[in-house]
């Protein structure tokens, strides 16, 4: 998250420089990170209101682009001739080959990074058994639906060979068709979208650092007594500033390196989450009310896991991503060695208990009934 958010700070700085050209990119990126860190320190109530507002702006803007694109393509826009299939007529199929698809997959997955923070919110949700599954369904269907529709409408409006990392495809598509005013609005929205992402990610980083400290996997001084993990948030902000500095000190293609190394981290973490869920459900089965959230288990788990490994394996096919893969593997190796040295008993238990056991659902239900009866008897007394 630290690596990916430092790359997001570089991205938002590029957009902001169009409005404040006198300020350098490192200074803009540093100011953005400091502001995001300070906002996270004010508490969950104010942060959630700000984040909700930024997220709403983001969704409204994407819907607005979809409406404008439909008008341009169909010829409903006043004074504009219909674009129709437009630029897509001259586009070759798979212009970048399989390697292009492989390279784009990492970037696409990277754009969804941070989605797992929905799970972290369960500890602070009023009714997590209802609100968290609902939030996941709404978020997945909404994001995937908007992504597919917007990309589909983007293709007729702008030739793909003109796209680059220095400008938004949506802005280029609208400006190319004479809607410069709409392009400027999209630029503003893109800044708010990146800030929204950074706010949510910093929220997650601070709480993950706190959790690691609670479990003894991070220094004890990182633990906070209050609801807001101030120390974890401040440390994450300092780490993002350090990563941002490296981004400007190191040679070219650093942004791609940050994205690929951060992307590998997410892919690796998602793989671990899938395997952890697989083993947990194998051992414990479904909850007593049989409300398992993942359909088609265990086939869906293995399908997702295989796809994640395939994306990781494809990283060397794209120039610049191989270095990110190497950095990610080195980090995994180093942290694994540190864990083996620091927690030898945990590794021994992990090896001993690796074989999956038969679910003990009936036993768990019986224990819950016993606890419930004991509670009721105590109330009667």
Secondary structure in CASP SS format (residue, H / E / C, confidence):
PFRMAT SS
TARGET T0000
AUTHOR 0000-0000-0000
METHOD secondary structure of the structure
MODEL  1
X C 1.00
X H 1.00
X H 1.00
X H 1.00
X H 1.00
X H 1.00
X H 1.00
X H 1.00
X H 1.00
X H 1.00
X H 1.00
X H 1.00
X H 1.00
X H 1.00
X H 1.00
X H 1.00
X H 1.00
X C 1.00
X C 1.00
X C 1.00
X C 1.00
X C 1.00
X C 1.00
X C 1.00
X H 1.00
X H 1.00
X H 1.00
X H 1.00
X H 1.00
X H 1.00
X H 1.00
X H 1.00
X H 1.00
X H 1.00
X H 1.00
X H 1.00
X H 1.00
X H 1.00
X H 1.00
X H 1.00
X C 1.00
X C 1.00
X C 1.00
X H 1.00
X H 1.00
X H 1.00
X H 1.00
X H 1.00
X H 1.00
X H 1.00
X H 1.00
X H 1.00
X H 1.00
X H 1.00
X H 1.00
X H 1.00
X H 1.00
X H 1.00
X H 1.00
X H 1.00
X H 1.00
X H 1.00
X H 1.00
X H 1.00
X H 1.00
X H 1.00
X H 1.00
X H 1.00
X H 1.00
X H 1.00
X H 1.00
X H 1.00
X H 1.00
X H 1.00
X C 1.00
X C 1.00
X C 1.00
X C 1.00
X C 1.00
X C 1.00
X C 1.00
X C 1.00
X C 1.00
X C 1.00
X C 1.00
X H 1.00
X H 1.00
X H 1.00
X H 1.00
X H 1.00
X C 1.00
X C 1.00
X C 1.00
X C 1.00
X C 1.00
X C 1.00
X H 1.00
X H 1.00
X H 1.00
X H 1.00
X H 1.00
X H 1.00
X H 1.00
X H 1.00
X H 1.00
X H 1.00
X H 1.00
X H 1.00
X H 1.00
X H 1.00
X H 1.00
X C 1.00
X C 1.00
X C 1.00
X C 1.00
X C 1.00
X H 1.00
X H 1.00
X H 1.00
X H 1.00
X H 1.00
X H 1.00
X H 1.00
X H 1.00
X C 1.00
X C 1.00
X C 1.00
X H 1.00
X H 1.00
X H 1.00
X H 1.00
X H 1.00
X H 1.00
X H 1.00
X H 1.00
X H 1.00
X H 1.00
X H 1.00
X H 1.00
X H 1.00
X H 1.00
X H 1.00
X H 1.00
X H 1.00
X H 1.00
X H 1.00
X H 1.00
X H 1.00
X H 1.00
X H 1.00
X H 1.00
X H 1.00
X H 1.00
X H 1.00
X H 1.00
X C 1.00
X C 1.00
X C 1.00
X C 1.00
X H 1.00
X H 1.00
X H 1.00
X C 1.00
X C 1.00
X C 1.00
X C 1.00
X C 1.00
X C 1.00
X H 1.00
X H 1.00
X H 1.00
X H 1.00
X H 1.00
X H 1.00
X H 1.00
X H 1.00
X C 1.00
X C 1.00
X C 1.00
X H 1.00
X H 1.00
X H 1.00
X H 1.00
X H 1.00
X H 1.00
X H 1.00
X H 1.00
X H 1.00
X H 1.00
X H 1.00
X H 1.00
X H 1.00
X H 1.00
X H 1.00
X H 1.00
X H 1.00
X H 1.00
X H 1.00
X H 1.00
X H 1.00
X H 1.00
X H 1.00
X H 1.00
X H 1.00
X H 1.00
X H 1.00
X H 1.00
X H 1.00
X H 1.00
X H 1.00
X H 1.00
X H 1.00
X H 1.00
X H 1.00
X C 1.00
X C 1.00
X C 1.00
X C 1.00
X C 1.00
X H 1.00
X H 1.00
X H 1.00
X C 1.00
X C 1.00
X C 1.00
X C 1.00
X C 1.00
X C 1.00
X C 1.00
X H 1.00
X H 1.00
X H 1.00
X H 1.00
X H 1.00
X H 1.00
X H 1.00
X H 1.00
X H 1.00
X H 1.00
X H 1.00
X H 1.00
X H 1.00
X H 1.00
X H 1.00
X H 1.00
X H 1.00
X H 1.00
X H 1.00
X H 1.00
X C 1.00
X C 1.00
X C 1.00
X C 1.00
X H 1.00
X H 1.00
X H 1.00
X H 1.00
X H 1.00
X H 1.00
X H 1.00
X H 1.00
X H 1.00
X H 1.00
X H 1.00
X H 1.00
X H 1.00
X H 1.00
X H 1.00
X H 1.00
X H 1.00
X H 1.00
X H 1.00
X H 1.00
X H 1.00
X H 1.00
X H 1.00
X H 1.00
X H 1.00
X H 1.00
X H 1.00
X H 1.00
X H 1.00
X H 1.00
X H 1.00
X C 1.00
X C 1.00
X C 1.00
X C 1.00
X C 1.00
X C 1.00
X C 1.00
X C 1.00
X C 1.00
X C 1.00
X C 1.00
X C 1.00
X C 1.00
X C 1.00
X H 1.00
X H 1.00
X H 1.00
X H 1.00
X H 1.00
X H 1.00
X H 1.00
X H 1.00
X H 1.00
X H 1.00
X H 1.00
X H 1.00
X H 1.00
X H 1.00
X H 1.00
X H 1.00
X H 1.00
X H 1.00
X H 1.00
X C 1.00
X C 1.00
X C 1.00
X H 1.00
X H 1.00
X H 1.00
X H 1.00
X H 1.00
X H 1.00
X H 1.00
X H 1.00
X H 1.00
X H 1.00
X H 1.00
X H 1.00
X H 1.00
X H 1.00
X H 1.00
X H 1.00
X H 1.00
X H 1.00
X H 1.00
X H 1.00
X H 1.00
X H 1.00
X C 1.00
X H 1.00
X H 1.00
X H 1.00
X H 1.00
X H 1.00
X H 1.00
X H 1.00
X H 1.00
X H 1.00
X C 1.00
X C 1.00
X C 1.00
X C 1.00
X C 1.00
X C 1.00
X C 1.00
X C 1.00
X H 1.00
X H 1.00
X H 1.00
X H 1.00
X H 1.00
X H 1.00
X H 1.00
X H 1.00
X H 1.00
X H 1.00
X H 1.00
X H 1.00
X H 1.00
X H 1.00
X H 1.00
X H 1.00
X H 1.00
X H 1.00
X H 1.00
X H 1.00
X C 1.00
END
